[in-house]
C-alpha cells in the first residue's frame, strides 16, 4: 500500500481484508452490539472498495476510509433501528387496524391493509415486483441477486426504484409497515 494511487490486486485486497477485518468487526460491535450486524457492516465496506475500484495513496488513507465507512454504516443501521422502534410504538398506540404483541410482532393485521399492500406491489414493473416479493419472503439482497442471476447493485436499484414508486401511493404509516415487511 505504499505506492501512490495503487490499484488493489486480488492478493493485496485479501491481505488488507485479513489485516483489518477482525479489528473493524470489533469496532462496529462496540456500536451495534450484534455480531452478525457488525460483520455485515464490515463486509459492506470492503465490498464498496471493490465495487468502486478504490485506490489509496497510503496506509493512513486506507485506515481512514475503512473506519469512516464502518462508522457511517453503523449510523445508518442505528437510524433504521430507531425508525422501526418508532413505528412499533405508534402501531401499539393505534390498535384499531392491527395488534402487536410485547415483542413488537404483529399478531393480527387488517386484511384490507394487506390487500392494498399486495395490490401496490403487483402494480410494479416485473423485476421490481420480483425483488419485493422475495424481500417479503424474508430473503436477503444477496440471496435475491443469486436467485435472479443479477448483480447485488441491480437488486438494490430495483428496491429503491420500487420504494420510490410505492411512496407515491402509500400514506406514511402504510409505507413504514411495508418497509418493515421487506427488512
N, C-alpha and C positions, 0 to 999 in steps of 0.2 A: 504493500500500500504506500510505498514511498515515492513512486513515480508520479509526476504531475499528470492529472487527467487520465489516470489509469482506468481502463475499462476492465471490469472483472472477468476473469476467465472462470470456467466452471470450477476449477480446482481452488482458486483464491476465494471464490464465494463460499465454497464448502469449508475452507479454513476459517473464514470470518464467522460463518454460521456456528461452527463448533466453538469458536472462541467466545462469542458473545451470547449465544442462545440462553444458557442457564442463568447467567447474570441478569439478563433482561427479563427473564421469566420471574426471577426473584423480585426485581424492581417493580414489575407490574403487579405481582402478587401482593405486595405491600399496600397497593392502592385498591385492588379489586377483591381480595380475599377469596378468590375462586381459582384454583389451579388450572382448570380447563380453559376458563376465560383468559387467564394470563398467558397461557401457551398459544391460544388462538391469536391474541393481540400481537405477540412477538412474531409469530409466523406471518401475519399480515404485513408487518413492517418489512420483513425480508422479501416477501413476495413483491411488495411495492418497489423495492430496489431492482429486482429482476425485471418487472414489467416496464419500469421507466428507463431501464438500462442505465442506471445511475452510476456515475463515477465520482471519486473523491480525490482531492488533492493530497490529503494526508490522513493519518490515523485519527487525529483530533476531529476533523470534519466528519469522518465516518461515525465516530462515537456520538458526536453531537446529533447527527441525523437519526441514529438508532434510538437514543434516549428521548429525543424530542418526539419522534414518531410514536414510540410506546406511550409517552405521556399524553399526547393528543388523542390517541385511540382509546386510552383509558377514560379520558374526559368525555369522549363521545359515548362510550359504553355507559358511564355513570349517568349521563344525560338521558339516555334511553331508559335506564332503570327508573329514574325519577319520574319520567313521563308515564311509565307503566304503573308505578305506585300511585301517582295522582289519579290515573284513570280508575284504578281499583277502588280508591277511596270514594271517588264520585259515583262509581257504579253501586257501591254498597249503600250510599245515601239515597239512591233512586231505585228502589226495589220494585217499582211498578212494571218495568219492562223485563227485568231479569233478576236473578238472585245469585249471589256469590257466597260460597262457604267461607269459613275462617281463613283458609289458605288463599283466598282470592280466586279460586277456581269456580267457573260457572257450574251451577247445578241445573239451572233451567234458563232457557232463553226463548223469548217470543219467536214463534215460527215465522211471523211476518218479517222480523228483522233479518233472520237468516235467509228467508226467501229473497228479500231485497238485495242482500249482500251477494248471493249467488247469481241473481239476475244481472247485477252490475258486472261481476266477474265474467259471466258468459258473454257480455256485450264487448269485451275487449278483443283486440286482434288475436289471432290464433296463438302465436308464440307467447304473447304476454299472458294469455289465458292459461296456457300450459304451465308456465312458470308459477303463476299464482295458485293453481290447483295443487301443484307439487309442494309449494310453500305451506298451503293449508293442511297438507298431509303431514307436515312436520319435517319435511326434508330440508337439509342444509343446501346452501347455494352451490357448494362443490358437488354434492350428490346430483343436483339438478343438472349441472353442466355436463357431468359424465353421462347421465341418462339420456339427455337430449343431444349429446355429442356436439356441444357448442362450448365456447370459452366461458370461463368464470366471469369475465368482464361483460360478455354479452348477456349473461343471466342478470347481472347487476343492472345493466342498462335497461333491459326489458322490465325489471321490477320497478325501477324509478319511473319509467315512462307510464307504466300501468298505474302506479300510485298517483302520478300527476293527473292522469285521466279520471281516475276514481274520485279524486279530491273534488273535482268539479261537480260530482253528482251526489256526494255524501255530506251530511252535516258533520260537525267536528266529533261528536260522540260516536257516530257510526264509523267514521274513519279511524278513530282510536281503537275501537273494538276490532276492526278489520286488521289493523297493524298488529294487534296482539295475536290475532289468529295466525298470521303468517310468520311470526317470530319463532 
